[in-house]
Amino acid sequence: MTSSTTEVINRIVIVGGGSAGWLIAGLLASEYAAGAQPGVSVTLVESPDVKTIGVGEGTWPTMRGTLRKIGIPEADFLSECGAAFKQGTRFVGWVTGADEDAYYHPFTAPAGYTGINLVPHWQPKRNEISFVNAVSPQGYLCDRGLAPKQAATPEYAGVANYGYHLDAGRFAALLQRHCTTRLGVRHVLDHVTAINGAPDGDIQSVSTASHGAIEGDLFIDCTGFAALLIGKHYQVPFVGKRHILFNDSALAVQVPYAGPDSPIASQTISTACPAGWIWDIGLTTRRGIGYTYSSAHTDDAAAADTLRAYLQRSPGLAAGEYEPRKISFNPGHRAKFWHRNCVAVGMSAGFLEPLEASALVLIELAGKMISEELPANRGVMDVLAQRYNEKFLYRWDRIIDFLKLHYVLSRRQDSDYWRDNRSPASIPDSLQKLLALWAHHVPWHADFSQRDEVFSSASYQYVLYGMGFATTPRIGARHTADAERARQLFTENSRQADKLVRNLPLNRDLLAHISEHGLPRA
Ligand SMILES: Cc1cc2nc3c(=O)[nH]c(=O)nc-3n(C[C@H](O)[C@H](O)[C@H](O)COP(=O)(O)OP(=O)(O)OC[C@H]3O[C@@H](n4cnc5c(N)ncnc54)[C@H](O)[C@@H]3O)c2cc1C
């Protein structure tokens, strides 16, 4: 059977049931009310034999919109996924490695961000106040372990911007239950044994061990590193990025809190180490901690020692010996993501490294674009595929620049890992050009061409000026004219920070309250 250009795209088959598979299933099924009408059907096939990756516990604020769209009440999500609020990342030891070396990349944009660039006004006082504290209350909230909202704040709304820390295994289980019981997604628990092509080159069906062949019009490859459809079947090349981003290994552990009152951090803690960095993510019942490192710069035994030393010196953890799980990955992405009637989403599309939690947000963006622009028929699919590939290649490149920025700005001299990270050969041209530009021009909206950038100029500002980068801007009339407005915003921010510090509950206290009383519905 060959596909004709007028063939309607109705049968969507997702292969893989990790976070990627179930998020895409939820976004598609909620957009098209799958099962509630004849029309679009969503089937998810998941192998009982291949485990999900089981990490991926930090999200972006976008996850709030995604969960709301899928129709999961926030209180249910928080309690079923052991989830906690995340307000950004605290980077420890990334600049020099000295004791006091730490800065925040918070989720709340700098005050007045849509209309005024505060950096030129903050720079003269950079020795008095950090950039983050001058322009946002969020560093103060994170310092004190405070929640981004109050018990009376409606679900998915916040006083400060936030995403989540979640248990990846429980998240996939919640999405599965919701998608199958509420959204009409058909779930097939079976191993895919073959991909069957049609004569025209499209995928016609996937064969399963005991459910026969499952036919579809559009196939979504969410098979993780196996990349069964995009890689094994279509042989779409993989573009390695290890020459830019060196990390290719991780050791991960899950550690209970020392006691029921141990504080839950409001941010991911990312601590620089000799050959990589350690993530520390606080859920309600445990912390997820892992060392991601470059195998070219250390070995597994030394990495395990580094992780153990971190666990021993970290307050609030239950004592014990924790056996880490090793995960290897090849940083990079596919040369394209949508090929014929197959789209790769999640780890099958690529993975760079855990820094700044950019993987789940890319899955959400993929789900949004596929569901909002689902091709009506086979004839228009290639047009959308080309647009999708251009958009996502741009996004991967921008993410690579942003992640590399964290390493390039470091002044650490303690190991080859940090020195090699600054070698010009490892820095993409695009980032080198931006850094040259930003020596005299503060990052601003016009530096990036897309309306929905994954990392906006606000994120660049937080990292650049958090890491001590100095810009020598032109003295311009606009900055002078904005001086009064800037002064007002700095004062308002300081007042707002005082008020929030007094009024917001502790992260742990609010989560306990929500688990007992729920949250007001929006
Ligand atoms: C160390 C590390 C830390 C990370 N931290 C973060 C983070 O903090 N934030 C973030 O956003 N992301 C993070 N990520 C990425 C994140 O984990 C993934 O993007 C996310 O979990 C999605 O994975 P996935 O669903 O693509 O793949 P997987 O979870 O691997 O799922 C693959 C699915 O495919 C199925 N499958 C495979 N073969 C077959 C077959 N033959 N037949 C049927 N089914 C099959 C499996 O059964 C499974 O259900 C991290 C990744 C790593 C490696």
The ligand as an ORCA input file, in Angstrom:
! r2SCAN-3c Opt
* xyz 0 1
  C      21.806     11.916     33.389
  C      20.606     12.591     32.800
  C      19.974     13.620     33.505
  C      18.874     14.273     32.939
  N      18.299     15.316     33.600
  C      17.302     16.022     33.004
  C      16.682     17.122     33.645
  O      16.965     17.457     34.799
  N      15.714     17.789     32.980
  C      15.327     17.423     31.723
  O      14.496     18.118     31.140
  N      15.838     16.344     31.134
  C      16.817     15.643     31.734
  N      17.318     14.541     31.120
  C      16.691     14.064     29.878
  C      15.399     13.304     30.213
  O      15.693     12.227     31.082
  C      14.726     12.760     28.959
  O      14.628     13.774     27.995
  C      13.323     12.272     29.257
  O      13.335     11.365     30.318
  C      12.688     11.633     28.050
  O      13.237     10.369     27.783
  P      12.557      9.512     26.631
  O      11.120      9.336     26.940
  O      12.943     10.097     25.324
  O      13.328      8.100     26.718
  P      13.168      6.890     27.744
  O      12.771      7.320     29.098
  O      14.441      6.111     27.608
  O      11.968      6.016     27.158
  C      12.141      5.158     26.039
  C      10.891      4.326     25.864
  O      11.013      3.588     24.650
  C      10.581      2.283     24.883
  N      11.199      1.377     23.909
  C      12.499      1.225     23.613
  N      12.645      0.218     22.715
  C      11.394     -0.237     22.426
  C      10.867     -1.258     21.596
  N      11.654     -2.053     20.851
  N       9.530     -1.452     21.565
  C       8.693     -0.674     22.299
  N       9.133      0.308     23.109
  C      10.471      0.509     23.170
  C      10.993      1.972     26.305
  O      10.259      0.876     26.840
  C      10.642      3.300     26.966
  O       9.276      3.291     27.320
  C      18.391     13.860     31.674
  C      19.000     12.796     31.008
  C      20.103     12.168     31.551
  C      20.756     11.047     30.799
*
